[in-house]
Amino acid sequence: NGAALALNSNLTSLLALSENSATLLAAVSPAGQITAACALYNSDGSLAKAYMGGSMSSLNATAVGYVFGIDGSGNVDSMSGGVNGPVNALYCDNDLQLVYVGGNFTSTVAGLTSSVATMRAMSTGSLAIYEAGNSTWRALSFHGLDGPVFDFTKVKDHVYAVGEFTATSDNATHTALNQQPINLSACTITGGNNAETDGFSDPHNIICTSGSDSAGNTWLMRDKLPGYYRIDFPFRATPSLLRLMNTMYEGRGTKSIRIEAAQNNQVLTMSYLDPTSRVEMFCSQTCPLPQDYNWHEFRFVDNAETLANITGVIVNIVDWYGMGGGFNKIELYQR
């Protein structure tokens, strides 16, 4: 009965419908799709908020994390940034004012941190619960599931998740990795292509130090040459995390590294947290190291058999900033 509503056929549009009219509330990103929806209601039966999930990354040109809430006036609840992967299923528990979210994700965005050492300990594994009343994600008593969730159903007082999973994700890979340091002072430390500059040639300089990037506190390599920092353990260990702080002495620094097992030079696979997207990235031949004075963490991700037999690690300096590579600090942790 009213004027025609013009819609963009390339976008998924959200409409509010009344008896005689339709109002455009929002439009989802061109490449995004809504695959799940549910709603919470006020005590008088009116709509409080509808929740949508899918593969969308923006709503009305505003970034969203695969799931969001929206009321009848078009006000959007970003759900604290959403989750870090596609959403397949939603279930709204009106009695408890909870939104159950299932899909192909590993964490809520709010649960991601700047540390690869702790992010896996905070994993929600394809399952998350949003408390609509206070706009926060509920802490789970376990670390989610080992496969995607596709649906939810409620039977009496229990909500059940349905999907391609066989177990919860509670295992050793979801404990914080920086709990047990390796005593590097008890290890054999060797530098390859040590600098000839006084105060910068000793690879022991960067162990257990709080000193500034200066002579006696920093290890440098010779100009324009690759090199390595080798740590041989006095005992077999299972390394879990390598932490490095770069040097910036006179414009120098390490740009990329490659980690090898000392006993056979096997290249090890590592992971790190992308500083911009906060997504876990994987590397082997070249792992990037920013040129700043922040700690940068690399997780050992090879299988348990490979890591359990390691007698030491070699940090190869593949590329460098300025005249050559080096480090200001180093830490190594084990399981």
C-alpha positions as CSV (number, residue, x, y, z in Angstrom):
1,N,0.0,0.0,0.0
2,G,3.0,2.3,0.4
3,A,5.8,3.5,-1.9
4,A,8.0,0.8,-3.4
5,L,11.2,0.1,-1.4
6,A,14.4,0.2,-3.5
7,L,16.8,-2.6,-2.6
8,N,20.3,-3.4,-3.8
9,S,20.2,-6.9,-5.4
10,N,23.9,-7.4,-4.7
11,L,23.4,-7.1,-1.0
12,T,21.5,-9.1,1.7
13,S,19.0,-6.7,3.1
14,L,17.3,-6.8,6.5
15,L,13.8,-5.5,6.6
16,A,11.4,-4.6,9.4
17,L,7.8,-5.5,8.3
18,S,4.6,-4.0,9.7
19,E,1.0,-4.5,8.5
20,N,1.3,-1.9,5.8
21,S,5.0,-1.1,5.3
22,A,8.5,-2.4,5.1
23,T,11.5,-0.5,6.4
24,L,15.1,-1.2,5.4
25,L,17.2,-1.7,8.6
26,A,20.5,-2.8,7.3
27,A,22.5,-4.3,4.4
28,V,25.1,-7.0,4.8
29,S,28.5,-7.0,3.0
30,P,28.4,-8.0,-0.7
31,A,30.3,-11.3,-0.2
32,G,28.5,-12.1,3.0
33,Q,25.5,-14.4,3.7
34,I,23.2,-14.8,6.6
35,T,22.8,-18.5,7.4
36,A,21.3,-18.5,10.9
37,A,19.0,-16.3,12.9
38,C,17.1,-16.2,16.2
39,A,15.3,-13.6,18.4
40,L,14.9,-12.6,22.0
41,Y,11.7,-11.0,23.2
42,N,10.6,-8.5,25.9
43,S,8.3,-9.6,28.7
44,D,5.3,-8.1,26.8
45,G,6.1,-10.3,23.8
46,S,7.6,-7.5,21.6
47,L,10.8,-8.0,19.8
48,A,13.9,-7.1,21.9
49,K,16.5,-8.0,19.4
50,A,17.1,-10.4,16.4
51,Y,20.4,-12.1,16.1
52,M,22.0,-13.0,12.7
53,G,25.0,-15.1,11.9
54,G,26.8,-16.2,8.8
55,S,29.8,-15.2,6.6
56,M,29.4,-11.4,6.7
57,S,32.2,-9.1,7.7
58,S,30.3,-5.8,7.6
59,L,26.8,-4.4,8.2
60,N,25.9,-0.9,6.8
61,A,29.7,-0.5,6.1
62,T,30.5,-1.2,9.7
63,A,32.8,-4.2,10.5
64,V,31.1,-7.1,12.3
65,G,32.5,-10.5,13.3
66,Y,30.2,-13.0,11.6
67,V,27.4,-12.4,14.1
68,F,25.4,-9.4,15.3
69,G,22.2,-8.3,17.0
70,I,19.7,-5.7,15.6
71,D,16.5,-4.2,17.1
72,G,13.4,-3.0,15.3
73,S,14.9,0.5,15.0
74,G,18.0,-0.7,13.3
75,N,20.3,-0.3,16.3
76,V,23.1,-2.9,16.0
77,D,24.8,-4.9,18.8
78,S,28.3,-5.9,17.6
79,M,28.4,-8.6,20.3
80,S,31.9,-7.3,21.4
81,G,33.3,-7.9,17.9
82,G,31.7,-11.3,17.3
83,V,33.7,-14.4,16.6
84,N,36.7,-15.1,14.3
85,G,35.1,-17.4,11.8
86,P,31.8,-18.2,10.0
87,V,28.6,-18.9,12.0
88,N,26.4,-21.8,11.1
89,A,23.8,-21.9,13.9
90,L,22.2,-19.7,16.5
91,Y,19.8,-20.5,19.4
92,C,18.2,-17.8,21.5
93,D,17.2,-18.9,25.1
94,N,14.6,-16.3,26.0
95,D,14.3,-17.5,29.6
96,L,18.0,-16.9,30.3
97,Q,18.6,-14.1,27.7
98,L,21.4,-16.1,26.2
99,V,22.4,-16.5,22.5
100,Y,24.2,-19.8,21.6
101,V,26.6,-19.4,18.7
102,G,28.0,-22.3,16.7
103,G,30.1,-22.5,13.6
104,N,33.7,-22.8,12.2
105,F,35.6,-20.5,14.5
106,T,38.1,-20.9,17.3
107,S,37.4,-17.9,19.5
108,T,35.4,-14.8,20.2
109,V,37.1,-11.7,19.0
110,A,37.0,-10.4,22.6
111,G,38.9,-13.6,23.7
112,L,41.8,-13.0,21.3
113,T,44.8,-11.4,22.8
114,S,48.2,-10.1,21.5
115,S,49.8,-13.3,22.8
116,V,49.9,-16.6,21.0
117,A,51.0,-18.1,24.3
118,T,47.6,-17.5,25.9
119,M,45.2,-17.3,22.9
120,R,44.9,-21.1,22.6
121,A,44.1,-21.4,26.3
122,M,41.2,-19.1,25.7
123,S,39.8,-21.1,22.7
124,T,36.1,-21.6,22.5
125,G,36.3,-24.2,19.7
126,S,33.2,-23.7,17.4
127,L,30.9,-22.8,20.4
128,A,30.3,-19.6,22.2
129,I,27.5,-18.2,24.5
130,Y,26.5,-14.5,24.5
131,E,24.9,-12.9,27.5
132,A,22.5,-10.4,25.9
133,G,21.6,-8.8,29.2
134,N,25.1,-7.5,29.9
135,S,26.5,-7.7,26.3
136,T,29.4,-10.0,27.2
137,W,30.6,-13.5,26.2
138,R,30.2,-16.1,28.9
139,A,33.3,-18.0,30.0
140,L,32.9,-21.7,29.2
141,S,33.9,-24.4,31.6
142,F,35.7,-26.2,28.7
143,H,37.6,-25.1,25.5
144,G,34.8,-25.9,23.0
145,L,34.7,-28.7,20.5
146,D,37.1,-30.3,18.0
147,G,34.9,-29.7,14.9
148,P,32.2,-27.3,13.5
149,V,28.7,-26.9,15.0
150,F,25.8,-26.8,12.6
151,D,22.7,-26.7,14.8
152,F,21.3,-26.4,18.3
153,T,18.3,-28.0,20.0
154,K,16.9,-27.6,23.5
155,V,15.5,-30.5,25.5
156,K,14.1,-29.6,28.9
157,D,16.7,-27.5,30.5
158,H,19.7,-28.5,28.3
159,V,20.8,-27.0,25.0
160,Y,22.5,-29.6,22.7
161,A,25.0,-28.8,19.9
162,V,24.9,-30.8,16.7
163,G,27.8,-31.0,14.3
164,E,31.0,-32.7,13.0
165,F,32.8,-33.1,16.3
166,T,33.9,-36.1,18.4
167,A,35.2,-34.6,21.6
168,T,35.8,-31.4,23.5
169,S,39.1,-29.6,22.8
170,D,40.4,-29.9,26.4
171,N,44.0,-31.2,26.0
172,A,47.6,-30.1,26.3
173,T,47.4,-27.8,23.3
174,H,45.0,-25.5,25.2
175,T,47.2,-24.8,28.2
176,A,49.2,-21.6,28.4
177,L,52.5,-22.2,26.7
178,N,54.6,-19.8,28.8
179,Q,54.4,-21.6,32.1
180,Q,57.7,-23.5,32.2
181,P,60.9,-21.7,31.1
182,I,64.0,-23.5,29.9
183,N,67.0,-22.4,31.8
184,L,69.1,-20.9,29.0
185,S,72.0,-20.3,31.3
186,A,72.4,-24.0,31.7
187,C,72.4,-24.6,27.9
188,T,75.2,-24.4,25.4
189,I,74.8,-21.2,23.4
190,T,76.5,-20.6,20.1
191,G,76.3,-17.7,17.7
192,G,76.9,-18.0,14.0
193,N,78.7,-15.0,12.3
194,N,79.0,-13.0,15.6
195,A,79.7,-9.3,15.2
196,E,83.3,-8.2,15.7
197,T,82.1,-5.1,17.5
198,D,83.1,-4.9,21.2
199,G,80.2,-5.6,23.5
200,F,77.9,-7.1,20.8
201,S,79.6,-10.4,19.9
202,D,78.6,-12.6,22.8
203,P,75.4,-14.6,22.2
204,H,75.0,-14.9,26.0
205,N,74.2,-11.1,26.2
206,I,70.5,-11.6,25.5
207,I,69.8,-14.3,28.1
208,C,68.1,-13.2,31.4
209,T,68.6,-9.6,30.8
210,S,66.5,-6.5,31.4
211,G,69.1,-4.2,29.8
212,S,68.6,-1.7,27.1
213,D,69.6,-2.3,23.4
214,S,73.3,-1.6,24.0
215,A,76.7,-3.1,24.4
216,G,76.6,-6.0,26.8
217,N,72.9,-6.4,26.4
218,T,72.5,-7.1,22.7
219,W,73.8,-9.7,20.3
220,L,74.6,-8.7,16.7
221,M,75.8,-10.4,13.6
222,R,78.4,-9.3,11.1
223,D,77.3,-6.8,8.4
224,K,75.2,-8.1,5.5
225,L,75.7,-11.8,6.4
226,P,73.1,-14.5,7.5
227,G,73.8,-16.3,10.8
228,Y,72.2,-18.3,13.6
229,Y,71.6,-18.4,17.3
230,R,71.9,-22.0,18.5
231,I,70.7,-23.4,21.8
232,D,71.7,-26.9,22.8
233,F,69.9,-28.4,25.8
234,P,71.7,-30.3,28.6
235,F,68.7,-32.6,28.5
236,R,65.9,-33.5,26.1
237,A,63.0,-31.1,26.2
238,T,59.7,-30.4,24.5
239,P,59.8,-26.8,23.5
240,S,56.5,-25.0,23.4
241,L,57.2,-21.3,22.9
242,L,60.0,-19.0,21.6
243,R,60.0,-15.4,22.6
244,L,62.2,-12.8,20.9
245,M,62.8,-9.1,21.3
246,N,64.5,-7.5,18.3
247,T,67.4,-5.2,18.2
248,M,67.2,-1.8,16.7
249,Y,70.7,-0.8,17.3
250,E,71.9,1.7,14.7
251,G,69.0,0.7,12.4
252,R,69.8,-3.0,12.5
253,G,67.5,-5.9,13.3
254,T,66.3,-9.3,12.3
255,K,63.6,-9.3,9.7
256,S,62.8,-13.0,9.3
257,I,63.9,-16.3,11.0
258,R,63.8,-20.0,10.4
259,I,63.7,-22.4,13.3
260,E,65.4,-25.8,13.1
261,A,65.9,-28.8,15.4
262,A,69.5,-28.8,16.4
263,Q,70.1,-32.6,16.2
264,N,69.1,-33.0,12.5
265,N,68.5,-29.5,11.1
266,Q,64.8,-30.3,10.5
267,V,62.9,-27.2,9.8
268,L,60.1,-26.7,12.4
269,T,56.7,-25.2,11.8
270,M,55.9,-22.3,14.0
271,S,52.8,-20.1,14.5
272,Y,52.5,-16.4,15.5
273,L,49.7,-13.9,16.0
274,D,49.3,-11.4,13.2
275,P,49.6,-8.0,14.9
276,T,46.9,-6.4,12.8
277,S,44.2,-9.1,12.3
278,R,45.0,-11.0,15.6
279,V,44.7,-14.3,13.5
280,E,47.1,-17.1,14.2
281,M,49.5,-17.5,11.2
282,F,51.9,-20.4,10.4
283,C,55.4,-20.3,9.0
284,S,58.4,-22.5,8.5
285,Q,61.0,-21.3,6.0
286,T,60.6,-17.6,6.9
287,C,58.9,-16.3,10.0
288,P,58.6,-12.5,10.2
289,L,60.0,-10.4,13.1
290,P,58.9,-6.7,13.3
291,Q,61.5,-4.1,14.1
292,D,60.4,-2.9,17.5
293,Y,61.0,-3.4,21.2
294,N,58.0,-5.7,21.8
295,W,58.2,-9.3,22.7
296,H,57.2,-11.5,19.7
297,E,56.1,-15.1,20.3
298,F,56.4,-18.2,18.1
299,R,54.6,-21.4,19.0
300,F,56.0,-24.8,18.1
301,V,53.3,-26.7,16.3
302,D,54.9,-29.9,15.0
303,N,53.6,-33.2,16.3
304,A,54.4,-34.4,19.8
305,E,56.9,-37.1,18.6
306,T,59.0,-34.5,16.7
307,L,59.1,-32.0,19.5
308,A,59.7,-34.6,22.3
309,N,63.0,-35.7,20.7
310,I,64.5,-32.3,20.3
311,T,68.0,-31.7,21.8
312,G,68.1,-28.0,21.0
313,V,66.9,-25.4,18.6
314,I,68.7,-23.2,16.0
315,V,67.2,-19.8,15.2
316,N,68.5,-18.9,11.7
317,I,68.5,-15.3,10.7
318,V,67.3,-15.3,7.1
319,D,66.9,-11.6,6.5
320,W,67.7,-8.4,8.4
321,Y,67.1,-4.7,8.6
322,G,69.8,-2.2,8.0
323,M,73.4,-3.5,8.1
324,G,72.6,-6.9,9.8
325,G,70.6,-9.0,12.2
326,G,70.6,-9.6,15.9
327,F,68.5,-9.8,19.0
328,N,68.0,-7.9,22.3
329,K,66.3,-10.6,24.3
330,I,65.4,-14.3,24.1
331,E,63.2,-16.7,26.1
332,L,62.4,-20.4,25.5
333,Y,59.6,-22.4,27.2
334,Q,58.8,-26.1,27.4
335,R,55.9,-28.4,28.1
